[in-house]
Amino acid sequence: MSLKSNLEKLVEMKSEVAPLIKAIRDLEKETKLALMEMSADEISKISVSGLDITPRDGYVKTTWDSKSLEELGAIIPEVLECKKVSEVKPTIAYKFL
């Protein structure tokens, strides 16, 4: 198959399963809302073949303003010693319309 025919097939397949995917997402959302109302003990008593339900505790997420820290690093160079840079490899993203 050519690249163009592969892409056309992806669009066709996505449009065929889109209603099912939406139904799955809606049901997952409804189910998760119901589970959030339950205690971890109650959830642990639910047994469904092929499914593992694991409640996760919420947490506080800390982020830093990189631009401000770079500016501060110009004044206090030690700040820049904490900087870590990692490479994000190129990838391809599909957006189905």
Secondary structure as the mmCIF struct_conf table of DSSP 4:
data_model
#
loop_
_struct_conf.conf_type_id
_struct_conf.id
_struct_conf.beg_label_comp_id
_struct_conf.beg_label_asym_id
_struct_conf.beg_label_seq_id
_struct_conf.end_label_comp_id
_struct_conf.end_label_asym_id
_struct_conf.end_label_seq_id
HELX_RH_AL_P HELX_RH_AL_P1 LEU A 3 MET A 36
TURN_TY1_P TURN_TY1_P1 GLU A 37 GLU A 37
BEND BEND1 MET A 38 MET A 38
HELX_RH_AL_P HELX_RH_AL_P2 ALA A 40 SER A 44
TURN_TY1_P TURN_TY1_P2 LYS A 45 LYS A 45
STRN STRN1 VAL A 48 VAL A 48
TURN_TY1_P TURN_TY1_P3 SER A 49 GLY A 50
STRN STRN2 LEU A 51 LEU A 51
HELX_RH_AL_P HELX_RH_AL_P3 SER A 66 ILE A 75
HELX_RH_3T_P HELX_RH_3T_P1 PRO A 77 CYS A 82
HELX_LH_PP_P HELX_LH_PP_P1 GLU A 87 PRO A 90
#
